[in-house]
Amino acid sequence: MNEEKLLKELDNDPHKFGEIYEAFYKKIFGYVFRRTMDYDAAKDIAAETFLKAYTGIAKFKYRNISVLYWLYRIATNELNKYFNSRKYMPESLSRIYEEYGVDITDYSNAETERIMLEEDLEKHREFMRINVLIKKLDIKYQEVISLRFFEQKSIKEIAVILNKKEGTVKSLLSRGIDKLKGNITRTKK
Amino acid sequence: MKKDDVDKMLSGMDLPDPENIKHQQELKIPLLSFKKSSRAGLWLLVVPVVGAVTFLFKYVLGIYSTLIDGIRKFFDAIDSNQFLTFLIPVIFIVFPLTAMIINFLAFCHFTFIKEKKELLITIKYRPLNIAVFLFSFAILVFFLLPDNLSF
């Protein structure tokens, strides 16, 4: 996919956004699902991410940086809201629901899919155990650890996604792993 | 446990990968067209409502105005034109019927759970959709009465 060309075409045809959606939805949903370990929250956050990207794509300026990183940034911001509030309210989804009475994340096979993903999650007990410990860390450490180890992003890529300096990311990652090590050791005692 | 061990453990961890999700396609259409479809849902009712209100004012309440008379003449002109006469049933039957279906699906959901072989029917409390559904139904019934189809 030639993103630069596609972004130019989006000015005349907003439905070209469908190509971005097709290319990156699973990656973003996977990222959100691995962080939340909650199917319903993941589908809401992923939908909110793409709605915000769709309505704000004109603000995205291509500078040899993939749209995917921008999507990761939106998703990360939504995840922060999710973890920082007792009841997460996806703004765009809520607005659509209030204005049009439509819940666009109400999928016909949601129940089947939820069961399938929960069963898959059960097969990854070690991941679940570690993720619970990661969630006990400050959100700034959670972000870098999950992007580095669950999404296999480089320090440079994480810096772009989080809009931080590479040195800051390295430092956060190092301290985050230290703190996680402490959590793991405490649970083993 | 050393810091490097944690690094290695995280790097080599087997991760859940929701690669087989199917809802992606279901979300795509409403995501890219929710504004258009909602507007279309409203537009579907505008013309039949104008027709119904005109009828109500003129024949039921006996209120006369040049605007109401103008609208009535406009519909009469369509009805009497041999090329446009098909528009009357489209406007007063197909449009409300479509609006009814759209709004019905907005508050009534059907989910089939393969594992349990169950069909779940969920009715969500959405007053606006229910009101529009009932209103569309009333318009449809009104114009399906034999005497009213010919405006």
Interface residues (C-beta under 8 A of the other chain):
Chain A: P14 H15 F17 G18 Y21 E22 Y25 K26 F29 G30 F33 R34 A42 K43 A47 F50 L51 Y54 I96 E99 Y100 G101 V102 D103 I104 T105 D106 Y107 S108 N109 A110 E111 T112 E113 I115 M116 L117 D120 L121 K123 H124 E126 F127 I130 I145 R148 F149 F150 I177 D178 L180 K181 I184 T185 K188
Chain B: M1 K2 K3 D5 V6 D7 M9 L10 S11 M13 D14 L15 P16 D17 P18 E19 N20 I21 K22 H23 Q24 E26 L27 K28 P30 L31 L32 F34 S38 A106 F107 H109 F110 T111 F112 I113 K114 E115 L120 K124 R126 L128 N129
